[in-house]
Amino acid sequence: MKGVRHYPGFLAITVLCLVVLYAPLLVIMAYSFNGSTSITTWGGLSLHWYVDVFTGAEAARFGQAAWNSLTIAVIAATASTAIATAAAVAMIRGGTFRGKRATFALINMPLMVPEIVTAVATLIFFAMIGLTTGYLTILIAHVTFCIPFAYLPIAARLQGIEGHYEQAARDLYASRWQAFRLILLPLMAPGVVSGYLLAFIISLDDFIITNFVKGAGMETLPTAIFGSVKQGIKPNIMAISTLMLVVSILFVALSYLINRKGRRSP
């Protein structure tokens, strides 16, 4: 049977897709090292704009936005990973129960619903319950939409763990909690760590939902970048974008490697 790579035009379409997806990122990375103040004229290699990110006129603003993004991402990833771990154990080890399919659909709902719809619905919900938009509303929204991203690698890892490990622990008079804490959780650790890293970077990079629920005066790094770009694209924005891109690539790659290593272990 002929593989997909042997079909006429496959290579050309693949190359075109890669260029469309990644060429703009490469341009941004290249011009972040531009010594000129122009975003179109090359002025030689320089780290000036990376220094400007930390010492320039907008350093305090972006620093506060980065701190907000970091703290929200840490808390949201921790909470969503804990919820996703409990959900994975219930769904995979809980046997058959009424509403299981509906529960699975509910867990994965943020993946299926367009992000703009989620953003509008979340904002309307906060308005209905009278919750003032700000740090807390961003945090609640991030915890909610990060759950499925944490759930997928955790559930995948748990499905690869045979049930006889826990049964052996119960036969040796371990309680359910002891069997989970001492046996199952260490075996699940690669999936849990992978899910945490994925949830962290999804929260750190989110813009659409955050922009709807952040409120006046509250900024995360993506929304701060967007606000600055509306006034004109500056070279320091390219430097910040490159730093965020590098962090995202590192976290996603680390998540993938940990999850793959976990699948290979018993």
MONOR-V959365 format. One line per field, one symbol per residue. ss: DSSP state (2 for helix, 1 for strand, 0 for the rest). psi: psi as a letter, one per 40 degrees, with the letter a starting at -180 (. if undefined). Layout:
ss=???
psi=???
This chain:
ss=00022200022222222222222222222220010000000000100222222220002222222222222222222222222222222222200000022222222022220022222222222222000000222222222222222222222222200002222222200002222222222222222222222222222220022222200000002222222220000022222222222222222222222222222200
psi=hhideeiheddddddddddddeddddddddeeeheieiedhheihieddddddeeadeddddddddddddddddddddddddddddddddddeeahiheddddddddeddddhiddddddddddddddefhhiaddddddddddeedddddddddddddehieedddddddffiiddddddddddddeddddddddddddddddehddddddedihehiiddddddddddeihiddddddddddddddddddddddddddddddi.
